[in-house]
Amino acid sequence: MDDNLLIYENKHFRLEQCYTYPIPGYLILNLKIEVRSLSEMTNGALVALGRTLSLAIKAIEAVVKPERVYCAAFGEESNFIHFHLFPRTRWLLST
């Protein structure tokens, strides 16, 4: 965890700028406890997940103004649940 990349934090999650691809608005939402599946999350974390994703996407939309924000959970580098919030902009499609 790099506090220089931290954007937002609550009881269950840390929202950080993606450090591997410096694309404006490309954020990673990490669960504070290490679980490998959504089914292992606590009820409190599950309830907070929707609100936290919504707030993060609203912030990306307000600042970056993408055409769409993709939200995906991948586990290639880490086996623990985390979400990639990726803004798809017109600029990205033109490069």
BELQUIJO-V555309 format. One record per pair of residues at least 12 apart in sequence whose C-alpha atoms are under 7 Angstrom apart, sorted by the first residue. I is the first residue (numbers start at 1). J is the second residue. D is the distance in whole Angstrom. If there is no record, write none. Layout:
i,j,d
I,J,D
I,J,D
This chain:
i,j,d
5,17,5
12,31,6
12,32,5
12,45,6
13,29,7
13,30,6
13,31,5
13,32,5
14,29,6
14,30,5
14,31,7
14,32,7
15,27,7
15,28,6
15,29,5
15,30,6
16,28,5
16,29,6
24,64,7
25,60,6
25,64,6
25,86,7
25,87,6
26,85,6
26,86,5
26,87,6
27,84,6
27,85,5
27,86,7
28,82,7
28,83,6
28,84,5
28,85,6
29,82,6
29,83,5
29,84,7
30,81,7
30,82,5
30,83,7
31,81,7
31,82,6
34,80,6
35,80,5
35,81,6
36,79,6
36,80,5
36,81,5
37,81,6
57,69,7
66,87,6
66,88,6
66,89,5
67,88,6
67,89,5
67,90,7
68,87,6
68,88,5
69,85,6
69,86,5
69,87,4
69,88,6
70,85,6
70,86,5
70,87,6
71,83,7
71,84,6
71,85,5
71,86,6
72,84,5
72,85,7
